[in-house]
Amino acid sequence: MHSKIIANRGWIDRKVVIRPKTRLFAALSAVWCLVSPPLAGLLISHQFAPLSGLGVLCWIFLLPHPVFILLAFFYRLTERPEVFRQRILDVNYDLRHLH
């Protein structure tokens, strides 16, 4: 009985194209969506004066959100994509058959 083990059997090779800076600023923008609405609601409802200490703090926390959005769009247009090879275990391959 002779069995051969075929190279790369049981693995699926996949190419993944990513833009790291675009992904970073898109994620920061998504996380900042949790911070912005409550602060904007406080400013709109006039709970305090816009130029008071808390008002200035709200503005400081609100201003990065549009910057993150603009940087995500900028890097989406200008950043070169990086290609990574990803090896994933093939769930349909039976390890008992080494043919």
N, C-alpha and C positions, 0 to 999 in steps of 0.2 A: 504494500500500500504506500503510495507516494502522494504527499500533499504539498502544495505550494502555497506560500503566503504571498498574496498580491499586495504590492505597496499601495498605501493610502486607502486601503479597503476599510470601509466603516466610517470614513470621514467625508464630509462635504466641504469643498473649498468654495469660499464666497468672497467676492471683492466688495468692500464697503468704501464708499466715497463720503468723506466728511469734510466739513469746514469748521475747525475747532473754535476760532474766534466768533464766527457766526453763531455757533451752538452755545457758546458761553453767554453772549449778550442776549440771545433769545431766551435762555434759561433765567438770566437775571431779570429780564423784563417780565417773564411769567411769574416769578416769585414776587416781584415788586407789585404785581397786580393785587396781591393780598394786603399790601401796605397802603397803597394809594387811595382806594375808595373810602376807608374810614377817615383818613386825614382830610381828603377833599370834602367829605361830608361835614366835618367839623368847621372847615373854613367857610363853606357855603351857608351853614346854619347860623353863622355869626355867634358861636358860643363865646368867642373872645375876639378882641380886636386883631386884625390881620398883622399889625406891626408890634404886637405885644411879644413877650418872650415865647409863649406857646405858639403864637401865630408864625413867628419866624422859624421856630423848630419844625412846624408843619411844612412850611415852604422848603426848608432844607431837605426834608425827607421826600417831598413831592418832585423836586427838580430832577433827580437822577432818572426817573422813569422815562421821560421823553428822550433823554440822552441815550439810555440803553436801547430804546427802539430805533433811534437814528443810527447808532453804531451797528446794530444787527442788520439793518438794511444796507448800510455802507459796506460792511464786510461780506454780505451776501453777494454784492455786485463786484467787489474788487478782490476778494481772497481766492487764491488758487486752491482748488480741491485737492485733498490728500487721499490717496488710495491705499487701503490696508487690506491684506489678505487675512481672512478669518477662517479658521478651521472649526467646524461644528461636528459633533458626533452624530452619525447617521442612526436615527432610532429604528430604521427599517432593517438594519444589518444585523444578522444573527451571528454572534461571536463564536458559536459552536461549529460553524461551517467555515473552515479555513481553506477554501478552494481558490 
